[in-house]
Amino acid sequence: NLDGFIDFVEFMVVYYVMADGSPEEVLLKIFRIFDMNSDGVISKKELSRLVKDMYGLIKSESPNTESKEIISKSAFAEMDKDTDGKITTEEFISACLGQEELSRILALKCVDIFVQDD
């Protein structure tokens, strides 16, 4: 509802959506979360905000992690294969499924938040 907070119902909706599907389907769902303005692409600003919001989780598991700015810039460069300044769905999924380190880390952190192993 864009109030700046995630209430229980919003959390459960995201959990339900994230808990089902093939890797490509789950990554498409993650892409939609990262695409904050729903314009079909992830901008540098959207990725920077995401990294800023997730940085504590990334840093807690890897204390020697680079700064937020370096992670954001590097992840964007990994994903934006055609260097047009925006990340498409195809670029995002390809980077996350491929060997692109920062892209995989961001996607996995998002999955970790919503899908906990029992």
N, C-alpha and C positions, 0 to 999 in steps of 0.2 A: 504493500500500500504506500510505499515511498515515504514512510514517516521516520526513516532512519533507524528503526529498530526491527528486529525479527521476533515476532511473537510465536507462541507455540504452534498455532495453526499454520503459519507460514513455514516454520521449520519442518513440520510434518509433511507438508505438501512437497517441499524440496527433497526431503528424505525419501518419500515414496517414489518420486520421479527418478532420483539418482540410483535407487537400489535395483533397477531392473534394466535389462537390455544388453546388447552386444557392446564390445569396447567402442565401436564407432558410434553407436547410439548414445552411450554414456558421454562420450567426448562431445557429441553434438549438444547434449544437454548442458555440459560444462561451458561450452562456447556461448550458449545463450545467457548463462549467468555472467560471463565475462563481458559480453556485449551489453553494457549497461543501458545504452540508449536505444537498443533494438533496431539499429540501422543495418544489421547484417554483416558488420565488420567490427574488429577490435582495433581501436585507435591506440596510439602511444599513451594518451591520457588515461584511457580505461585500463590498460595494462599496468601503468604506473600506480594507479589507485589500488588495483588488485594486489600488486606486490607490497605496497605499503600496508594494506590491511592484513596480509598473510605473513608479513615479515617475521613477526614474533614466533610463529609456528616453525618457519623455515630455520630461523636462527637457533631455536631451542634444540633442534636435532643436529644442526651443524654449526657449532659455535664459531668456526673460522669462516663462515659465509661472508661473501662480499657485501658491500653496502646495498641498500634498497635501489639506489639509482643505477648501480652497475648491473644488478640482477635484472632490473626492468629493461635497461638498454640492451643487454645481451640476449635476454629471452625474446625481445621484440625482433632483434636481428636474426635470431634462429628461425622464427616463425614467418617473418615477412620475406619469403623467398624471392618475390619479384621486385622487392624494394620500392613499392609504390606508397609506402607510408601507412598501410592498413593491412590487417590480417584477416584473410577470408576463412570461411569454414574449412575449406579444403586444406589451406596452409596450416591451420591450427591442428586439425586431425592428423595430417601427415607428420608434423613436427612432434606431436605427442606420441604417436605410434612408432616413430623412427627413433634414431639414436640421439636426438637433441636433448641434452641433459637438463637444461633449465626448463624447457617446455614440459618435459615429463614430470619434473619435480612439482611445478605449479599445478598440473592436472591431478597428480596423485595427492597433493595436499588438499585440494578441493574434495576429492573422493573421500579422503580420510576424515574430513570434517563431517560429512553427511552419512557415510556408510561405515559404521563401526563393526568390527568382527566380534562375534559373541564368544 
